[in-house]
Amino acid sequence: MASTSGLLGGIAGNPADVLNVRMQHDAALPVSERRNYKNAVEGLYRMAREEGVKSLWRGVWPNSMRAVLMTASQLASYDAFKGVLLSRAKMEDGLTTHFTASFLAGFVATTVCSPVDVIKTRVMSAKESQGLMTLLGTIVKNEGFGWMFRGWVPSFIRLGPHTIATFLFLEQHKKIYRGLKGFEG
Protein backbone atom coordinates (compact mmCIF):
# COMPACT_ATOMS: atom_id res chain seq x y z
CA MET A 1 0.00 0.00 0.00
CA ALA A 2 2.83 2.42 0.88
CA SER A 3 4.57 1.72 -2.42
CA THR A 4 1.36 2.25 -4.40
CA SER A 5 0.59 5.55 -2.70
CA GLY A 6 4.17 6.68 -3.29
CA LEU A 7 4.01 5.70 -6.95
CA LEU A 8 0.70 7.48 -7.57
CA GLY A 9 1.87 10.56 -5.68
CA GLY A 10 5.08 10.66 -7.69
CA ILE A 11 3.20 10.45 -10.98
CA ALA A 12 0.58 13.05 -10.01
CA GLY A 13 3.16 15.51 -8.70
CA ASN A 14 5.69 15.11 -11.52
CA PRO A 15 4.81 18.24 -13.55
CA ALA A 16 5.18 20.41 -10.45
CA ASP A 17 8.42 18.68 -9.52
CA VAL A 18 9.92 19.21 -12.99
CA LEU A 19 8.95 22.86 -12.79
CA ASN A 20 10.39 23.20 -9.28
CA VAL A 21 13.74 21.69 -10.32
CA ARG A 22 13.91 23.92 -13.38
CA MET A 23 13.02 27.12 -11.53
CA GLN A 24 15.63 26.39 -8.83
CA HIS A 25 18.27 25.45 -11.41
CA ASP A 26 17.60 28.48 -13.62
CA ALA A 27 19.87 30.86 -11.70
CA ALA A 28 22.84 28.51 -12.19
CA LEU A 29 22.48 28.62 -15.98
CA PRO A 30 24.10 31.21 -18.24
CA VAL A 31 21.70 34.10 -18.89
CA SER A 32 21.15 32.99 -22.49
CA GLU A 33 20.01 29.51 -21.40
CA ARG A 34 17.65 30.53 -18.59
CA ARG A 35 13.98 29.77 -18.94
CA ASN A 36 12.88 32.73 -16.79
CA TYR A 37 9.46 31.37 -15.88
CA LYS A 38 7.50 34.18 -14.18
CA ASN A 39 5.49 31.82 -11.97
CA ALA A 40 4.34 28.21 -11.73
CA VAL A 41 1.31 28.55 -13.99
CA GLU A 42 3.31 30.29 -16.71
CA GLY A 43 6.08 27.72 -16.32
CA LEU A 44 3.76 24.76 -16.80
CA TYR A 45 2.04 26.48 -19.74
CA ARG A 46 5.36 27.30 -21.45
CA MET A 47 6.75 23.82 -20.88
CA ALA A 48 3.72 22.28 -22.58
CA ARG A 49 3.62 24.87 -25.39
CA GLU A 50 7.35 25.12 -26.15
CA GLU A 51 8.47 21.55 -25.47
CA GLY A 52 5.26 19.57 -25.72
CA VAL A 53 3.08 18.04 -23.01
CA LYS A 54 5.57 15.18 -22.79
CA SER A 55 8.03 17.57 -21.09
CA LEU A 56 5.76 17.67 -18.03
CA TRP A 57 6.49 13.97 -17.55
CA ARG A 58 10.28 14.18 -17.93
CA GLY A 59 11.81 12.09 -15.17
CA VAL A 60 8.47 10.58 -14.14
CA TRP A 61 9.96 7.13 -13.54
CA PRO A 62 12.91 8.23 -11.39
CA ASN A 63 10.55 10.58 -9.57
CA SER A 64 7.97 7.85 -9.02
CA MET A 65 10.60 5.34 -7.93
CA ARG A 66 11.91 7.92 -5.47
CA ALA A 67 8.41 8.35 -4.07
CA VAL A 68 8.00 4.57 -3.77
CA LEU A 69 11.36 4.21 -2.03
CA MET A 70 10.71 7.17 0.25
CA THR A 71 7.28 6.08 1.41
CA ALA A 72 8.16 2.41 1.82
CA SER A 73 11.50 3.08 3.55
CA GLN A 74 9.96 5.62 5.94
CA LEU A 75 7.09 3.36 6.97
CA ALA A 76 9.05 0.11 7.17
CA SER A 77 12.04 1.55 9.00
CA TYR A 78 9.87 3.53 11.43
CA ASP A 79 7.98 0.39 12.43
CA ALA A 80 11.22 -1.61 12.68
CA PHE A 81 13.02 1.01 14.77
CA LYS A 82 10.02 1.52 17.01
CA GLY A 83 9.79 -2.24 17.57
CA VAL A 84 13.48 -2.48 18.46
CA LEU A 85 13.30 0.51 20.78
CA LEU A 86 10.30 -0.96 22.58
CA SER A 87 11.55 -4.54 22.84
CA ARG A 88 15.31 -4.29 23.11
CA ALA A 89 15.96 -0.80 24.44
CA LYS A 90 13.00 -1.20 26.81
CA MET A 91 11.73 2.28 25.99
CA GLU A 92 8.11 3.15 26.66
CA ASP A 93 5.66 3.73 23.83
CA GLY A 94 5.78 7.50 24.08
CA LEU A 95 7.12 10.70 22.57
CA THR A 96 10.82 9.85 23.06
CA THR A 97 10.42 6.50 21.31
CA HIS A 98 8.38 8.02 18.49
CA PHE A 99 10.89 10.85 18.02
CA THR A 100 13.89 8.49 18.00
CA ALA A 101 12.27 5.99 15.62
CA SER A 102 11.14 8.74 13.24
CA PHE A 103 14.57 10.43 13.29
CA LEU A 104 16.18 7.12 12.34
CA ALA A 105 13.51 6.49 9.69
CA GLY A 106 14.30 9.90 8.19
CA PHE A 107 17.98 8.93 8.08
CA VAL A 108 17.16 5.65 6.31
CA ALA A 109 14.75 7.29 3.84
CA THR A 110 17.27 10.01 2.96
CA THR A 111 20.00 7.44 2.38
CA VAL A 112 17.79 5.13 0.30
CA CYS A 113 16.47 8.00 -1.82
CA SER A 114 19.70 9.91 -2.33
CA PRO A 115 20.90 8.19 -5.52
CA VAL A 116 17.44 8.44 -7.09
CA ASP A 117 17.20 12.12 -6.03
CA VAL A 118 20.42 12.89 -7.89
CA ILE A 119 19.28 11.05 -11.02
CA LYS A 120 15.82 12.65 -10.88
CA THR A 121 17.29 16.14 -10.58
CA ARG A 122 19.71 15.57 -13.44
CA VAL A 123 16.97 14.22 -15.71
CA MET A 124 14.51 16.98 -14.87
CA SER A 125 16.99 19.83 -15.24
CA ALA A 126 18.49 18.53 -18.51
CA LYS A 127 17.83 20.41 -21.72
CA GLU A 128 17.84 17.15 -23.71
CA SER A 129 16.63 13.68 -22.93
CA GLN A 130 19.11 10.81 -22.68
CA GLY A 131 18.82 7.20 -21.62
CA LEU A 132 19.20 6.23 -17.97
CA MET A 133 22.21 3.97 -18.59
CA THR A 134 23.95 6.69 -20.64
CA LEU A 135 23.28 9.21 -17.88
CA LEU A 136 24.58 6.85 -15.18
CA GLY A 137 27.68 6.04 -17.23
CA THR A 138 28.46 9.72 -17.68
CA ILE A 139 27.91 10.50 -13.99
CA VAL A 140 30.11 7.63 -12.77
CA LYS A 141 32.83 8.48 -15.31
CA ASN A 142 32.89 12.15 -14.32
CA GLU A 143 32.20 11.91 -10.58
CA GLY A 144 32.91 8.37 -9.38
CA PHE A 145 30.46 6.73 -7.00
CA GLY A 146 30.30 9.70 -4.62
CA TRP A 147 27.56 11.09 -6.86
CA MET A 148 25.05 8.87 -5.09
CA PHE A 149 25.12 10.95 -1.92
CA ARG A 150 25.59 14.40 -3.39
CA GLY A 151 23.24 16.70 -1.51
CA TRP A 152 22.57 14.15 1.26
CA VAL A 153 22.87 16.67 4.11
CA PRO A 154 20.43 19.22 2.64
CA SER A 155 18.07 16.36 1.82
CA PHE A 156 18.21 15.10 5.40
CA ILE A 157 17.74 18.62 6.76
CA ARG A 158 14.50 18.72 4.75
CA LEU A 159 13.35 15.11 5.08
CA GLY A 160 14.39 14.47 8.69
CA PRO A 161 12.03 17.02 10.28
CA HIS A 162 9.30 16.07 7.81
CA THR A 163 9.56 12.42 8.83
CA ILE A 164 9.67 13.28 12.52
CA ALA A 165 6.60 15.51 12.27
CA THR A 166 4.71 12.93 10.20
CA PHE A 167 5.19 10.11 12.68
CA LEU A 168 4.74 12.23 15.80
CA PHE A 169 1.40 13.44 14.44
CA LEU A 170 0.47 9.92 13.36
CA GLU A 171 1.14 8.51 16.83
CA GLN A 172 -0.82 11.31 18.51
CA HIS A 173 -3.67 10.80 16.07
CA LYS A 174 -3.70 7.07 16.84
CA LYS A 175 -3.70 7.81 20.56
CA ILE A 176 -6.63 10.23 20.27
CA TYR A 177 -8.56 7.85 18.00
CA ARG A 178 -8.06 4.92 20.34
CA GLY A 179 -9.19 7.07 23.26
CA LEU A 180 -12.34 8.13 21.43
CA LYS A 181 -13.14 4.56 20.43
CA GLY A 182 -12.40 3.19 23.88
CA PHE A 183 -9.42 1.04 22.84
CA GLU A 184 -6.46 0.46 25.12
CA GLY A 185 -3.18 2.16 24.69
N, C-alpha and C positions, 0 to 999 in steps of 0.2 A: 504494500500500500504506500509506504514512504517513497519507494522508487517511482511508482506511478505518479504520485502527486508532484514529485520533483521534476519528472520528465514533462508532464503537462504544463507545469509552471514555467519551465525553461523554454518550451516552445511558445507559449502565449506571450512571454515577456521579451522574446528575442528582438523584435524591432526596436523596442525602447533601449535594450542593452547595446545593440549596435550603435544607435544614436548616441548613447551616453559615452561609449568608448571613443567614438569619433570626435565628439565635442570636447572631451578631455584631452585628446591627442592633438587636436588642431593647433594649439599654441606651440607645440614642439616642431611643427612643420614649417618649411620656408614659406614666406608670405604668399608666394605664387601658387603654392600647392594647398593652401588652407581652404576649407569648405565654407567657413564663416556663416554657419547656420545662425539665424537670429534667435530662434527659440525651438522648442521641441516639435511643435506642430509644423513649422516651416521646414525643419530638418527632415522629418518623415516624408513630407510632401515632396521635397526636392530629391530625396533619395529615390523615391518611387518614380518621379518624373524623369530625372536625369540618368538614372542607372537601371531603371526597371524595378518592378515590384519584387523581383527575386533578390535584390540587394537588401531588402528588409530581413531576409532569412539567411544572410551570410553568417556563417559560424553557428547555425542552429544546432548542429549535432554536437560540437564541443560544448556549447552552452547548455544543451539539454543533459549531456553526460555529466557536466559539472553539477547541475542541479540534482541529478539522481545521486551522485556521489556525496554531495553535501547533505542532503536530507537523510539518506540512509546511514551515512557515517555519524551524523549528529545523534540520530535516534538510537542506533545500535550501541554506540560507544557510551552514551549517557546511561542507558539501562545497565550496561556491563559495569561501568565505573560505580554507579550507585549500588549495584548488587555487591561488588567487592568491598566498598566502603561500609556497607551495612553488615556484611557477614564476616569479613576478615579484619577490618579495622575497628569493628564494634562501635561504629558511629551510630547515633540515633537518626531516625528518619525525620530530619528537620532542615532548617535553612542552611546550616554549615555543610551538611552532606549534599544538598541540592546544589549549592554554590560550587563546591569542590568538583562534583561529578560533571556539572555543566562547563566549568572552566576547562577540565580535561577533554571533554567532548569537543569544545571549540578548538583546542589544540589539535586533536585528531582530524577534525573536519578541515581545518586550514591546511594541514599537511597532506591529506588525501587529495584535496582539490587544487593545490598549488600548481602542479604540472598542467592540469587542464585549464586553469586560469590563464597561465602564460600563453598556451596555444590559442585559447579563445580570444584573448586580447590581440594577439598577432593577426589572427584571421580577420577579426572584425575591423581592425584599423588599417589593413592592407588596401592598397589602391586596386590591386589585381588579385584574382583568385588563383590559388595554386593547390595542388594535391597535398593531403596531410603528410604523406611519407616524404614528399619533396621538402615541405616546410620543416619537418622534424630533422631531416638530413642536413639542411642548411643551418638550423639552430645548433645542432650538436657539433657540426664542423666549425662554426664560428665561435661558439660559447662553451663547448664541453657539456658535461652533464649538470653543471651548476645552474643551468637555465631553469631547471625544474622548480627551484625554490626562490627564484627572483621575485622580489616583492612579498616574501612570506611575512615579514614583520608588519608591514602596513595591512596586509590581509588579516592577520591575527588581531591587530588593533581594532579592525572593523568587525570581524566575525566573532571574536571572543566575547565582547560585551553583548552582542546580539544573541549568541547562544546562551549565555548566562541569563539574560532577561527572559528569553523564550521559556527556558525550563523552570526558572523561579516562578514565573507567572503560571505555567502549566501546573506545577505542584500546588500552588495556592488555589488555583481553580479547582483542582481535584479535591483538595481539602474542603473547600466551601461546598462543592457539589455533594460530597459524601455526607457532610454535616446536614445539609438540607434534606437529603434522602434518608437520613437515619442510619447510614452505614458506619462501621467502625473505621477508625484510623486514618 
